[in-house]
Amino acid sequence: MNKKPQFRMSTNIALNSKRWKASSTFYDNVMGFAVNEEETHLEIQNGPIFMYVQENFGVKGIVMEYYVDDVEAAREYLEENGCSVIKWEGKGKDCYMRDPFGLTFNLWEENHT
């Protein structure tokens, strides 16, 4: 079994919606958040929390994020412990996994320079 990686909770949350673009008005006008509309998603910041509203095929619900020092080592460790890969684009991109209880999360390799 691989060495246990250190997992740190990120302040990034992804919400998946087929109607992500239409939700911009709601989050801006109704909720009062500053909304930045990108090509593939909305970026909404409130204090230290960033929320990304996007369409991600095959992923439903909320996706939490964890920082790790080595995304590939964390993936291997988590797979050994019952997690499965949902979407894997590699370091610096989406690395979605599902835990043994059905919850989806993203791994993000934190740069310590």
Backbone torsions as a table, in degrees:
resi	resn	phi	psi	omega
1	MET	NA	140.2	179.6
2	ASN	-70.7	158.3	175.3
3	LYS	-61.5	138.7	-178.9
4	LYS	-67.2	120.0	177.0
5	PRO	-72.3	161.2	173.9
6	GLN	-91.1	124.7	178.4
7	PHE	-106.5	131.0	178.6
8	ARG	-123.3	133.1	-178.8
9	MET	-68.0	130.4	176.6
10	SER	-88.8	161.6	175.0
11	THR	-96.6	15.2	178.1
12	ASN	-100.9	134.8	178.3
13	ILE	-131.7	135.5	176.1
14	ALA	-109.6	134.5	173.4
15	LEU	-114.7	132.0	-176.6
16	ASN	-103.0	127.1	-178.6
17	SER	-152.0	135.3	174.7
18	LYS	-67.4	-22.5	-177.4
19	ARG	-106.7	35.8	-175.4
20	TRP	-57.9	-40.6	-177.1
21	LYS	-66.5	-41.3	179.7
22	ALA	-66.3	-25.2	-178.5
23	SER	-73.1	-11.6	-179.3
24	SER	-55.2	-47.4	-179.5
25	THR	-61.1	-42.0	179.5
26	PHE	-60.7	-52.0	-177.2
27	TYR	-67.4	-30.1	178.6
28	ASP	-79.3	-62.4	-173.1
29	ASN	-76.3	-42.5	-175.8
30	VAL	-83.0	-48.7	-176.5
31	MET	-86.4	-22.1	177.9
32	GLY	80.6	19.5	178.5
33	PHE	-86.6	151.9	172.5
34	ALA	-78.5	118.7	-175.0
35	VAL	-111.1	128.8	175.3
36	ASN	-110.7	112.9	-177.9
37	GLU	-90.6	115.3	177.0
38	GLU	-96.5	179.6	-178.6
39	GLU	-65.2	-35.9	-174.2
40	THR	-118.5	-0.6	-175.7
41	HIS	-166.6	168.4	170.2
42	LEU	-101.9	142.8	173.1
43	GLU	-117.3	122.1	-176.9
44	ILE	-125.3	125.2	178.8
45	GLN	-114.8	136.2	173.8
46	ASN	-139.2	104.3	-174.8
47	GLY	63.5	-133.9	-178.4
48	PRO	-83.0	-3.7	-175.7
49	ILE	-93.3	132.3	172.7
50	PHE	-111.9	130.1	177.1
51	MET	-118.1	130.6	178.9
52	TYR	-113.2	121.8	178.6
53	VAL	-106.3	123.4	-171.8
54	GLN	-155.5	166.4	171.5
55	GLU	-101.5	125.2	-179.3
56	ASN	-131.9	101.7	-174.8
57	PHE	-57.4	131.5	178.5
58	GLY	84.6	-0.9	179.4
59	VAL	-120.0	128.8	179.3
60	LYS	-121.9	152.7	174.1
61	GLY	80.6	-157.7	-176.4
62	ILE	-90.1	139.9	176.7
63	VAL	-118.7	113.9	175.0
64	MET	-80.9	168.8	-180.0
65	GLU	-134.0	143.0	176.5
66	TYR	-124.9	134.7	173.6
67	TYR	-84.1	141.3	175.3
68	VAL	-137.7	162.2	178.1
69	ASP	-81.1	-30.2	-177.9
70	ASP	-142.2	105.9	-173.4
71	VAL	-64.9	-35.8	-179.5
72	GLU	-71.1	-40.9	177.4
73	ALA	-65.5	-39.7	178.5
74	ALA	-64.3	-41.1	178.5
75	ARG	-59.2	-48.5	-178.8
76	GLU	-61.0	-45.7	178.7
77	TYR	-60.0	-46.0	-178.7
78	LEU	-67.3	-38.7	176.4
79	GLU	-62.8	-37.4	176.6
80	GLU	-64.9	-19.5	-177.1
81	ASN	-112.5	28.7	169.4
82	GLY	94.1	2.2	178.2
83	CYS	-87.2	157.2	178.1
84	SER	-130.2	151.9	179.5
85	VAL	-80.7	133.7	176.9
86	ILE	-102.3	-44.3	-178.6
87	LYS	-153.6	124.4	-177.0
88	TRP	-131.4	108.2	178.1
89	GLU	-108.1	-4.9	176.9
90	GLY	91.0	177.4	-176.2
91	LYS	-49.0	130.4	178.0
92	GLY	84.6	2.8	179.1
93	LYS	-137.0	-174.3	-178.6
94	ASP	-64.2	129.0	175.0
95	CYS	-132.2	77.3	-174.4
96	TYR	-87.2	134.3	176.5
97	MET	-132.0	158.6	175.7
98	ARG	-118.1	132.3	179.2
99	ASP	-80.7	171.2	-177.5
100	PRO	-62.5	-8.5	-177.1
101	PHE	-107.0	6.6	174.9
102	GLY	92.9	2.3	179.8
103	LEU	-87.7	140.0	-178.0
104	THR	-104.0	139.5	177.8
105	PHE	-144.2	160.2	177.5
106	ASN	-108.5	142.1	172.3
107	LEU	-103.2	136.2	179.5
108	TRP	-133.0	123.3	179.8
109	GLU	-76.9	115.7	-177.7
110	GLU	-82.8	130.6	-179.2
111	ASN	-85.8	119.3	-178.9
112	HIS	-105.2	65.2	179.8
113	THR	-103.4	NA	NA
